Amino acid sequence: MKDYQVMGVLNVTPDSFSDGGQFVGIYAAMQQVDVMMAEQVDWIDVGGESTRPGAAEVTVDDEINRVIPVIKAIKNKYPEQNISIDTSKPEVMEAAIMAGVRMINDVNALQADGAIEVAVKHDVKVCLMHKKGTPQEMQNNPEYDDVVQEVLDFFDERIETCLSYGMDADSIILDPGIGFGKTLDHNLQLLQHTATFKQMGFPVLIGVSRKSMFQQLLNRPVNQRLAGSLAVVQFTYLQGADYFRVHDVAETVDVLKTSKALIGEALND
């Protein structure tokens, strides 16, 4: 039985840090969807606004116009495919769910007015991510007394709030927000404590694919960060992480399949 979910990134944006502009428009987006489907992706995470450090804000209408045609095209060709929407705007969440989305992946952890209500009304999965600051300034010398404890406290508050609105606990997924208002050391501490977050009793999502931590750690440009990304996938999977948000689906699936087989071999010794 598979105990992990691979979430393929589909940024229909002109300015995302890794693939900005590559998948704008239905034709280009669907070509990438076809590739990910062949590579055994579990979820396709559609995003219409970049959240990279320094990214500009996008209006509700622009974001809807970017993502909804793509979501509808995916559901038309692959009706059973799981799709998540990477957004913090309740209006976009609502429109995406009506188009067939079954998960809200929100870097702001449903803190916008009306966001929790949309999720509860439609009974969809939600990924609550920790982020310190805004994309415009979050990497300007972020500081914590204890980054792991602060993220744990944040999750406690957001979980309690979501449950108080009537959200089903089984709908909640936690993402420590690697690279969102964190230094390299903060990122490493959070990844090292993946099991600690899993002990909160909810699935954990890890999103490190191609991120700038690998520039700092390995001195590698965006297109040479696969090995580092896969190392983190395996390390966090072995600590209990459940969801992996990635650009490189096939390679991630291979690592997870192999890791699972090795665990099985060890348990059978």
Backbone hydrogen bonds in HBPLUS format (Angstrom, degrees):
<---DONOR---> <-ACCEPTOR-->    atom                        ^
c    i                          cat <-CA-CA->   ^        H-A-AA   ^      H-
h    n   atom  resd res      DA  || num        DHA   H-A  angle D-A-AA Bond
n    s   type  num  typ     dist DA aas  dist angle  dist       angle   num
A0005-GLN N   A0242-ASP O   2.79 MM 237  6.16 148.9  1.88 160.2 165.2     1
A0244-PHE N   A0005-GLN O   2.95 MM 239  6.38 148.3  2.05 162.9 170.5     2
A0042-ASP N   A0006-VAL O   2.91 MM  36  5.22 152.1  1.99 146.2 154.0     3
A0043-TRP N   A0006-VAL O   3.08 MM  37  6.34 158.4  2.13 146.2 147.1     4
A0007-MET N   A0244-PHE O   2.81 MM 237  5.73 170.2  1.82 143.3 146.2     5
A0246-VAL N   A0007-MET O   2.82 MM 239  6.15 160.3  1.86 167.1 172.9     6
A0008-GLY N   A0043-TRP O   2.76 MM  35  6.14 157.3  1.81 165.7 158.6     7
A0045-ASP N   A0008-GLY O   2.81 MM  37  5.89 171.5  1.82 160.9 163.9     8
A0009-VAL N   A0246-VAL O   2.88 MM 237  5.79 154.2  1.95 154.3 155.4     9
A0010-LEU N   A0045-ASP O   2.89 MM  35  5.70 153.3  1.96 157.7 149.4    10
A0047-GLY N   A0010-LEU O   3.08 MM  37  6.35 158.2  2.13 147.5 148.1    11
A0012-VAL N   A0047-GLY O   2.91 MM  35  6.02 153.7  1.98 162.9 171.0    12
A0021-GLY N   A0013-THR O   2.66 MM   8  5.75 157.3  1.71 154.9 147.2    13
A0020-GLY N   A0016-SER O   3.16 MM   4  4.11 133.1  2.39 124.9 119.3    14
A0022-GLN N   A0019-ASP O   3.04 MM   3  5.57 164.6  2.06 135.7 139.9    15
A0029-ALA N   A0025-GLY O   3.01 MM   4  6.10 163.1  2.03 155.2 160.7    16
A0030-MET N   A0026-ILE O   2.82 MM   4  5.87 163.6  1.84 153.6 157.6    17
A0031-GLN N   A0027-TYR O   3.06 MM   4  6.27 145.5  2.18 144.8 154.1    18
A0032-GLN N   A0028-ALA O   3.26 MM   4  6.57 156.4  2.32 146.0 150.9    19
A0033-VAL N   A0029-ALA O   2.93 MM   4  6.27 151.1  2.01 145.3 154.6    20
A0034-ASP N   A0030-MET O   2.89 MM   4  6.05 162.2  1.92 147.3 150.9    21
A0035-VAL N   A0031-GLN O   3.18 MM   4  6.48 151.8  2.26 140.9 148.2    22
A0036-MET N   A0032-GLN O   2.95 MM   4  6.26 167.1  1.97 154.8 157.5    23
A0037-MET N   A0033-VAL O   2.83 MM   4  6.05 158.4  1.87 157.4 163.6    24
A0038-ALA N   A0034-ASP O   3.09 MM   4  6.26 156.2  2.15 143.1 149.0    25
A0039-GLU N   A0035-VAL O   3.07 MM   4  6.33 130.4  2.33 139.3 153.3    26
A0039-GLU N   A0036-MET O   3.05 MM   3  4.89 130.1  2.31  91.2 105.4    27
A0041-VAL N   A0036-MET O   3.15 MM   5  5.56 150.3  2.24 146.2 149.8    28
A0040-GLN N   A0037-MET O   3.19 MM   3  5.27 162.8  2.22 108.9 110.3    29
A0044-ILE N   A0082-ASN O   3.06 MM  38  6.51 148.7  2.16 141.0 149.3    30
A0084-SER N   A0044-ILE O   2.91 MM  40  6.11 162.9  1.93 141.3 145.3    31
A0046-VAL N   A0084-SER O   2.91 MM  38  6.21 158.3  1.96 161.3 154.1    32
A0086-ASP N   A0046-VAL O   2.83 MM  40  5.81 175.4  1.83 148.9 149.8    33
A0055-ALA N   A0052-ARG O   3.00 MM   3  5.46 156.8  2.05 145.2 142.5    34
A0054-GLY N   A0135-PRO O   2.47 MM  81  5.35 175.4  1.47 137.2 137.9    35
A0063-GLU N   A0059-THR O   3.00 MM   4  6.20 162.4  2.03 151.7 156.7    36
A0064-ILE N   A0060-VAL O   2.92 MM   4  6.14 166.2  1.94 157.5 161.2    37
A0065-ASN N   A0061-ASP O   2.91 MM   4  6.06 162.2  1.94 150.1 155.3    38
A0066-ARG N   A0062-ASP O   3.04 MM   4  6.24 134.7  2.25 140.0 151.4    39
A0066-ARG N   A0063-GLU O   3.16 MM   3  5.14 130.9  2.41  94.4 107.5    40
A0067-VAL N   A0063-GLU O   3.05 MM   4  6.30 162.5  2.08 156.1 159.5    41
A0068-ILE N   A0064-ILE O   3.02 MM   4  5.66 163.9  2.05 149.4 154.6    42
A0071-ILE N   A0067-VAL O   2.93 MM   4  6.16 163.4  1.96 160.9 166.0    43
A0072-LYS N   A0068-ILE O   2.96 MM   4  6.14 168.6  1.98 158.7 161.3    44
A0073-ALA N   A0069-PRO O   3.00 MM   4  6.15 149.5  2.10 138.2 146.6    45
A0074-ILE N   A0070-VAL O   2.93 MM   4  6.22 156.8  1.99 152.8 158.6    46
A0075-LYS N   A0071-ILE O   2.98 MM   4  6.26 168.0  2.00 156.0 158.6    47
A0076-ASN N   A0072-LYS O   2.90 MM   4  6.01 143.1  2.04 141.5 151.8    48
A0077-LYS N   A0073-ALA O   3.11 MM   4  6.32 155.7  2.18 146.5 151.3    49
A0078-TYR N   A0074-ILE O   2.67 MM   4  5.64 161.6  1.70 158.4 165.1    50
A0081-GLN N   A0078-TYR O   3.04 MM   3  5.51 163.7  2.06 120.5 125.8    51
A0102-ARG N   A0083-ILE O   2.94 MM  19  5.98 164.7  1.96 165.3 166.1    52
A0085-ILE N   A0103-MET O   2.92 MM  18  6.36 155.5  1.98 155.6 159.8    53
A0105-ASN N   A0085-ILE O   2.85 MM  20  5.74 173.7  1.86 149.9 150.1    54
A0092-VAL N   A0089-LYS O   3.05 MM   3  5.35 122.6  2.39 105.6 119.4    55
A0093-MET N   A0089-LYS O   2.95 MM   4  6.26 161.0  1.99 156.7 162.9    56
A0094-GLU N   A0090-PRO O   2.90 MM   4  6.10 166.9  1.92 153.7 155.9    57
A0095-ALA N   A0091-GLU O   3.13 MM   4  6.29 167.0  2.14 142.6 146.1    58
A0096-ALA N   A0092-VAL O   2.86 MM   4  5.96 160.2  1.90 152.5 158.3    59
A0097-ILE N   A0093-MET O   2.88 MM   4  6.07 159.6  1.92 154.6 160.1    60
A0098-MET N   A0094-GLU O   3.04 MM   4  6.26 160.5  2.07 150.4 155.7    61
A0099-ALA N   A0095-ALA O   3.10 MM   4  6.32 128.3  2.38 133.1 146.5    62
A0099-ALA N   A0096-ALA O   3.05 MM   3  4.97 131.1  2.30  92.1 106.0    63
A0101-VAL N   A0096-ALA O   3.03 MM   5  5.56 167.1  2.05 137.8 136.3    64
A0100-GLY N   A0097-ILE O   3.01 MM   3  5.11 154.2  2.07 102.5 110.9    65
A0125-LYS N   A0102-ARG O   3.18 MM  23  6.32 155.9  2.24 147.6 140.9    66
A0104-ILE N   A0125-LYS O   2.87 MM  21  6.27 157.1  1.92 146.1 149.6    67
A0127-CYS N   A0104-ILE O   2.78 MM  23  6.19 156.4  1.84 165.0 167.3    68
A0106-ASP N   A0127-CYS O   3.23 MM  21  6.07 156.8  2.28 152.2 154.7    69
A0109-ALA N   A0106-ASP O   3.05 MM   3  5.17 165.4  2.07 110.5 112.8    70
A0111-GLN N   A0108-ASN O   3.19 MM   3  5.81 134.0  2.41 115.0 125.0    71
A0115-ALA N   A0112-ALA O   3.05 MM   3  5.52 169.2  2.06 135.1 137.2    72
A0118-VAL N   A0114-GLY O   3.17 MM   4  6.41 152.1  2.25 146.6 152.9    73
A0119-ALA N   A0115-ALA O   3.19 MM   4  6.52 163.8  2.22 153.2 156.7    74
A0120-VAL N   A0116-ILE O   2.89 MM   4  6.13 164.8  1.91 160.6 164.5    75
A0121-LYS N   A0117-GLU O   2.90 MM   4  5.92 163.8  1.92 148.5 153.6    76
A0122-HIS N   A0118-VAL O   3.20 MM   4  6.33 155.8  2.27 147.1 152.0    77
A0123-ASP N   A0119-ALA O   2.91 MM   4  5.82 116.0  2.33 136.2 152.1    78
A0124-VAL N   A0119-ALA O   3.41 MM   5  5.73 155.9  2.48 145.2 151.9    79
A0123-ASP N   A0120-VAL O   3.25 MM   3  4.96 145.1  2.38  94.0 104.1    80
A0126-VAL N   A0171-SER O   2.87 MM  45  5.98 163.4  1.90 152.8 151.3    81
A0173-ILE N   A0126-VAL O   2.87 MM  47  6.06 138.9  2.04 160.5 168.1    82
A0128-LEU N   A0173-ILE O   2.84 MM  45  6.15 163.9  1.86 165.2 159.8    83
A0175-ASP N   A0128-LEU O   2.98 MM  47  5.98 157.0  2.04 149.8 144.6    84
A0130-HIS N   A0175-ASP O   3.03 MM  45  6.53 148.7  2.13 163.1 173.0    85
A0132-LYS N   A0180-PHE O   3.39 MM  48  6.36 162.8  2.42 122.9 127.3    86
A0137-GLU N   A0134-THR O   2.96 MM   3  5.59 141.4  2.11 117.5 127.0    87
A0138-MET N   A0134-THR O   2.69 MM   4  5.13 134.5  1.89 171.1 172.1    88
A0140-ASN N   A0137-GLU O   3.10 MM   3  5.52 163.1  2.13 122.2 122.8    89
A0141-ASN N   A0139-GLN O   3.04 MM   2  5.77 125.6  2.34 107.1  91.6    90
A0150-GLU N   A0146-ASP O   2.93 MM   4  6.10 159.1  1.97 157.9 164.8    91
A0151-VAL N   A0147-VAL O   3.05 MM   4  6.19 156.6  2.11 145.9 151.3    92
A0152-LEU N   A0148-VAL O   2.96 MM   4  6.21 158.2  2.01 149.0 155.6    93
A0153-ASP N   A0149-GLN O   2.86 MM   4  6.07 160.9  1.89 150.9 155.7    94
A0154-PHE N   A0150-GLU O   2.96 MM   4  6.14 153.2  2.03 141.1 148.8    95
A0155-PHE N   A0151-VAL O   2.93 MM   4  6.19 162.2  1.96 151.1 155.2    96
A0156-ASP N   A0152-LEU O   2.94 MM   4  6.22 158.4  1.99 150.1 156.2    97
A0157-GLU N   A0153-ASP O   3.08 MM   4  6.36 159.6  2.12 149.3 153.5    98
A0158-ARG N   A0154-PHE O   2.96 MM   4  6.25 166.4  1.98 156.7 160.3    99
A0159-ILE N   A0155-PHE O   2.82 MM   4  5.86 166.3  1.84 157.4 161.2   100
A0160-GLU N   A0156-ASP O   3.04 MM   4  6.11 165.8  2.06 145.0 149.5   101
A0161-THR N   A0157-GLU O   2.98 MM   4  6.16 158.6  2.03 146.7 152.8   102
A0162-CYS N   A0158-ARG O   2.90 MM   4  6.08 167.3  1.91 151.0 154.5   103
A0163-LEU N   A0159-ILE O   2.91 MM   4  6.09 168.1  1.92 157.9 161.2   104
A0164-SER N   A0160-GLU O   2.99 MM   4  6.10 144.8  2.11 141.1 150.9   105
A0165-TYR N   A0162-CYS O   3.12 MM   3  5.35 143.8  2.26 102.4 112.6   106
A0167-MET N   A0162-CYS O   3.22 MM   5  5.63 158.9  2.27 145.4 141.4   107
A0166-GLY N   A0163-LEU O   2.96 MM   3  5.10 158.8  2.01 106.6 112.9   108
A0171-SER N   A0168-ASP O   2.90 MM   3  5.50 163.5  1.93 120.0 125.5   109
A0172-ILE N   A0169-ALA O   3.23 MM   3  5.69 166.3  2.25 116.2 119.9   110
A0174-LEU N   A0203-PRO O   2.91 MM  29  6.28 167.2  1.92 155.0 158.1   111
A0205-LEU N   A0174-LEU O   2.70 MM  31  5.90 164.6  1.73 154.2 157.6   112
A0180-PHE N   A0177-GLY O   3.11 MM   3  5.46 165.4  2.13 133.6 132.9   113
A0187-ASN N   A0183-THR O   2.94 MM   4  6.23 163.3  1.96 154.6 158.9   114
A0188-LEU N   A0184-LEU O   2.94 MM   4  6.22 161.8  1.98 154.9 159.2   115
A0189-GLN N   A0185-ASP O   2.99 MM   4  6.19 159.9  2.03 149.8 155.2   116
A0190-LEU N   A0186-HIS O   2.99 MM   4  6.25 162.2  2.02 154.6 159.0   117
A0191-LEU N   A0187-ASN O   2.99 MM   4  6.23 163.9  2.01 153.4 157.7   118
A0192-GLN N   A0188-LEU O   2.90 MM   4  6.02 155.6  1.96 148.0 155.1   119
A0193-HIS N   A0189-GLN O   3.14 MM   4  6.34 126.0  2.45 136.8 149.8   120
A0193-HIS N   A0190-LEU O   3.09 MM   3  5.14 139.5  2.26  97.2 108.9   121
A0194-THR N   A0191-LEU O   3.23 MM   3  5.25 150.0  2.32 115.5 111.3   122
A0196-THR N   A0193-HIS O   2.92 MM   3  5.07 126.1  2.21 101.1 115.9   123
A0197-PHE N   A0193-HIS O   3.23 MM   4  6.72 152.1  2.32 154.0 160.6   124
A0198-LYS N   A0194-THR O   2.98 MM   4  6.31 155.3  2.05 149.8 157.6   125
A0199-GLN N   A0195-ALA O   3.01 MM   4  6.19 137.1  2.20 138.9 149.2   126
A0200-MET N   A0197-PHE O   3.06 MM   3  5.54 162.2  2.09 112.0 117.6   127
A0201-GLY N   A0198-LYS O   3.05 MM   3  5.88 167.9  2.07 122.3 125.8   128
A0242-ASP N   A0204-VAL O   2.91 MM  38  5.39 156.7  1.97 144.4 152.2   129
A0243-TYR N   A0204-VAL O   3.04 MM  39  6.26 169.8  2.05 145.8 148.1   130
A0206-ILE N   A0243-TYR O   2.93 MM  37  6.23 160.2  1.97 146.5 149.1   131
A0245-ARG N   A0206-ILE O   3.04 MM  39  6.30 158.0  2.09 145.0 152.1   132
A0211-LYS N   A0208-VAL O   3.05 MM   3  5.58 169.9  2.06 141.6 139.5   133
A0214-PHE N   A0211-LYS O   3.07 MM   3  6.11 163.9  2.09 128.1 131.1   134
A0215-GLN N   A0212-SER O   2.93 MM   3  5.01 135.0  2.13 101.0 114.0   135
A0216-GLN N   A0212-SER O   3.18 MM   4  6.61 155.7  2.24 153.4 158.8   136
A0217-LEU N   A0213-MET O   2.80 MM   4  5.93 155.0  1.87 141.3 149.5   137
A0218-LEU N   A0214-PHE O   2.83 MM   4  5.26 154.8  1.89 125.8 134.2   138
A0219-ASN N   A0215-GLN O   2.87 MM   4  4.32 130.8  2.12 111.9 121.8   139
A0224-GLN N   A0221-PRO O   2.93 MM   3  5.50 162.5  1.96 125.7 128.2   140
A0229-SER N   A0225-ARG O   3.03 MM   4  6.18 159.8  2.08 148.6 154.8   141
A0230-LEU N   A0226-LEU O   2.88 MM   4  6.10 159.7  1.92 158.0 163.1   142
A0231-ALA N   A0227-ALA O   2.97 MM   4  6.19 150.2  2.06 147.1 155.3   143
A0232-VAL N   A0228-GLY O   3.19 MM   4  6.48 155.8  2.25 148.5 153.5   144
A0233-VAL N   A0229-SER O   3.04 MM   4  6.36 155.0  2.11 144.9 152.3   145
A0234-GLN N   A0230-LEU O   3.00 MM   4  6.27 168.5  2.02 154.8 155.7   146
A0235-PHE N   A0231-ALA O   2.99 MM   4  6.13 166.8  2.01 148.5 152.8   147
A0236-THR N   A0232-VAL O   2.90 MM   4  5.96 169.8  1.91 156.2 158.4   148
A0237-TYR N   A0233-VAL O   2.90 MM   4  5.95 153.1  1.98 147.5 155.7   149
A0238-LEU N   A0234-GLN O   3.03 MM   4  6.19 159.7  2.07 151.3 155.6   150
A0239-GLN N   A0236-THR O   3.02 MM   3  4.92 140.3  2.18  94.2 106.3   151
A0241-ALA N   A0236-THR O   2.97 MM   5  5.49 168.0  1.98 143.6 139.7   152
A0240-GLY N   A0237-TYR O   2.94 MM   3  5.08 159.8  1.98 106.3 112.6   153
A0252-THR N   A0248-ASP O   3.25 MM   4  6.28 153.3  2.32 142.1 149.8   154
A0253-VAL N   A0249-VAL O   2.87 MM   4  6.09 164.2  1.89 163.4 167.6   155
A0254-ASP N   A0250-ALA O   3.01 MM   4  6.26 158.2  2.06 148.4 154.2   156
A0255-VAL N   A0251-GLU O   3.05 MM   4  6.31 158.8  2.09 146.2 151.2   157
A0256-LEU N   A0252-THR O   2.98 MM   4  6.20 164.3  2.00 155.0 159.1   158
A0257-LYS N   A0253-VAL O   2.88 MM   4  6.02 163.4  1.91 154.0 158.7   159
A0258-THR N   A0254-ASP O   2.97 MM   4  6.07 162.9  2.00 148.0 153.0   160
A0259-SER N   A0255-VAL O   2.85 MM   4  5.97 160.6  1.89 147.8 153.9   161
A0260-LYS N   A0256-LEU O   2.93 MM   4  6.03 161.0  1.97 146.5 151.6   162
A0261-ALA N   A0257-LYS O   3.00 MM   4  6.22 154.8  2.06 143.8 150.8   163
A0262-LEU N   A0258-THR O   2.93 MM   4  6.19 156.7  1.98 151.7 157.8   164
A0263-ILE N   A0259-SER O   2.99 MM   4  6.26 154.7  2.05 148.8 155.4   165
A0264-GLY N   A0260-LYS O   2.98 MM   4  6.23 157.5  2.03 146.2 152.6   166
A0265-GLU N   A0261-ALA O   2.89 MM   4  6.20 153.6  1.96 148.0 155.1   167
A0266-ALA N   A0262-LEU O   2.95 MM   4  6.18 159.3  1.99 146.9 152.3   168
A0267-LEU N   A0263-ILE O   2.92 MM   4  6.19 158.0  1.97 151.5 157.3   169
A0268-ASN N   A0264-GLY O   3.07 MM   4  6.22 134.3  2.28 139.5 151.2   170
A0268-ASN N   A0265-GLU O   3.16 MM   3  5.18 130.8  2.41  93.5 106.8   171
A0269-ASP N   A0266-ALA O   3.26 MM   3  5.37 157.8  2.31 102.4 109.0   172
